[in-house]
């Protein structure tokens, strides 16, 4: 179908999913794209179920999400969901459901085919560890009592484990009964396995609680802990009862702000619902490693959006343009309130392009990256990186790059005192 000379994908017209989206809640949970037979095609998690699923249905889906997502949406005839009380629980439920249903499109969309897992070892005092699938496959799986996963985002999983560990302190690397508390025990993230502060039986109870939580059985876990708390209170073991009461409260009031941020970053690239096509370009300027600055310029729909330009005073030292560029990208991505670009351009070659890709991978973001290579007179010689973006938006990319270079040099000179305020 065509509209205003643009090809509109079939799944954007007459789909009952668009009506289903309107009924979805603005809350965390897991969503399921299904085929005509009710089979699950894809499972994903969301901070806001309504916003996340709606983000798939935009007219520029092919350029923002790629052909695999477009293929998924062509096959999907309905979408279902399951609400959770927190983003943390959505992350855990997503992993459990992917393990159970093994949706084809989840596998197709995983670039390196190596997922993340949480494992609990078979030891008197089990360790709770994060490992990659390739390690799990090559390792002796008989050494693990529990295996949970796959988890789709390694960085988000690490943030999740920090939250879980504050609720259920566990052992990861310390030596049991060594007589000296490890660092994590000192900051209350290890229950004292190392110093002998917890018995094997009591620690086993903690491990069972963690296992229940990672199976998505929070309601059963809370019921179990409540029953134990009442039993301790009845036996006048008030200290143990108070400890369980605190744990139950923590489970009901999970503070997952860090996960909210990770979830937003991971999907920022797809959160634009208007027709604005945004290109951001970055450049670094310095003189022998002094007064180093970074600049970000923006071109929207072919025009420089100067009000959205941003400058960065580099905190790192030395002459290392790729490290400085990575710093700028890290700082830029901390601004959730800024719209995410459709293309990222950098003034530089393969090293700069790879530096940007590495940062985006760290945050789980997929955006085309291009680099503008200059000749000895600092004139644009070629555009490298994502070829389709370079061909289609060459003029806009060169405009953004020219502005980035000008803006970076201007800020650098200002810091050196060569431009009066």
Secondary structure, DSSP 8 states (H G I E B T S, - for coil): -EETTEE--GGGSS-HHHHHHHTS-SS-EEEEEE-TTS-EEEEEEESSHHHHHHHH--TTHHHHT-HHHHHHHHH--EEEEEE-SSHHHHHHHHHHHHHHH--HHHHHT-SS---EEEEEESSTT-BEEEEEHHHHHHS-GGGEEEEEEEES-HHHHHHHHHHHHHHS--BSS--TT-SS--HHHHTTSS-STTTT-S-HHHHHHHHHHHHHHHTT-HHHHHHHHHHHHHHHHHTT-HHHHHHHHHHHHHHHS---HHHHHHHHHHHGGG---SS--EEEEEEEEEETTEEEEEEEEEEETTEE-GGG-EEEE--S-SS-HHHHHHHHHHHHHT-TTS---SEEEEES-HHHHHHHHHHHHHHT---EEEEEEE-TTS-EEEEEE-HHHHHHTHHHHHHHHHHHHHHHHHHHHHHTT-S--
